[in-house]
């Protein structure tokens, strides 16, 4: 459904009189027939009105103040969900390349969803600046998407409906979480190809066509008495028609929203010498290297991983000037996780802790902790954990080399 709302002079009182729908969708600020700016919203009514608030300069800056000044009217398009608004916004920005969208962010800063050309293709997020058709061939590219954090949330939602492969360090873990198909199985490999076709249709904005295909597929499977597969397709149809994009709605509630902060800790030592520890941070799926911290361990016994973790976390919690995490990730099993919980309890902090258990090759094997947290943030947990291990090793080697100098 489309609705053109004339707002000559673009004053707040004029906008308040208009019947903007309180639904998700995409809005376009226009000057005549020219599109100045395209955006998406959880509530078109609230979002359009927000451009006429007194603090627009503070929240959005002079560029969008200038855009509103030059705009003559607004055109809105309703969607069934915030997720579909996200995809429609990208499609329209690509098609029209509005003046103020391109001024706000150059093409290299935008994000794109790509599907690789491989035996078992991966679905990835690429920055415009890293998008390379020479080194990594793609069979499909979708975007541009202005917000990387929202795009991560969108892919999390889609991946729960149509599992796909990505750049995971250990595919088995994602297979256990139901986020990646087991392509070693012939029937699962065939289903994966279907999933990719469905993902392409969704990113092309063809949800109705996708649901029609799924319905035909479900009926065919039921006729063949393949009831388990038919039930899987039925569940996909239900998920598409009842999209639970709460995470995207939360993101849209304010223009500037604090991210979900994950902190991971790790220690490194060689035969108990030059022991060091680190803290890494991931916010909304992105590493935040400016928040990384290093610790030269002083009290923990040499080679004591549990004691090292206790020292790192105890010292970290003394820094009230650092934002507290929403989730803590520790490298290790029950001992490490329990010690972290003890340190937090002693400090009066109630923060969930996830332990990443490794196999004999130091690869992630399973998680310890709240299942809901793992399902929601599994990929970010692994990212934070991998970063902590890498950063600890790098810090240790740098410190160790200095001790060897004459």
Secondary structure as GFF3:
##gff-version 3
##sequence-region A 1 406
A	DSSP	beta_strand	2	6	.	.	.	ID=ss1
A	DSSP	three_ten_helix	8	10	.	.	.	ID=ss2
A	DSSP	alpha_helix	12	17	.	.	.	ID=ss3
A	DSSP	beta_strand	25	31	.	.	.	ID=ss4
A	DSSP	beta_strand	34	41	.	.	.	ID=ss5
A	DSSP	alpha_helix	44	50	.	.	.	ID=ss6
A	DSSP	alpha_helix	56	60	.	.	.	ID=ss7
A	DSSP	alpha_helix	62	70	.	.	.	ID=ss8
A	DSSP	beta_strand	73	78	.	.	.	ID=ss9
A	DSSP	alpha_helix	82	96	.	.	.	ID=ss10
A	DSSP	alpha_helix	99	104	.	.	.	ID=ss11
A	DSSP	three_ten_helix	107	109	.	.	.	ID=ss12
A	DSSP	beta_strand	111	116	.	.	.	ID=ss13
A	DSSP	beta_strand	123	127	.	.	.	ID=ss14
A	DSSP	three_ten_helix	128	130	.	.	.	ID=ss15
A	DSSP	beta_strand	138	145	.	.	.	ID=ss16
A	DSSP	alpha_helix	148	161	.	.	.	ID=ss17
A	DSSP	alpha_helix	171	176	.	.	.	ID=ss18
A	DSSP	alpha_helix	186	203	.	.	.	ID=ss19
A	DSSP	alpha_helix	207	223	.	.	.	ID=ss20
A	DSSP	alpha_helix	227	241	.	.	.	ID=ss21
A	DSSP	alpha_helix	246	252	.	.	.	ID=ss22
A	DSSP	beta_strand	261	270	.	.	.	ID=ss23
A	DSSP	beta_strand	273	283	.	.	.	ID=ss24
A	DSSP	beta_strand	286	287	.	.	.	ID=ss25
A	DSSP	three_ten_helix	289	291	.	.	.	ID=ss26
A	DSSP	beta_strand	293	296	.	.	.	ID=ss27
A	DSSP	alpha_helix	305	317	.	.	.	ID=ss28
A	DSSP	beta_strand	327	331	.	.	.	ID=ss29
A	DSSP	alpha_helix	334	346	.	.	.	ID=ss30
A	DSSP	beta_strand	352	358	.	.	.	ID=ss31
A	DSSP	beta_strand	364	368	.	.	.	ID=ss32
A	DSSP	alpha_helix	371	404	.	.	.	ID=ss33
###
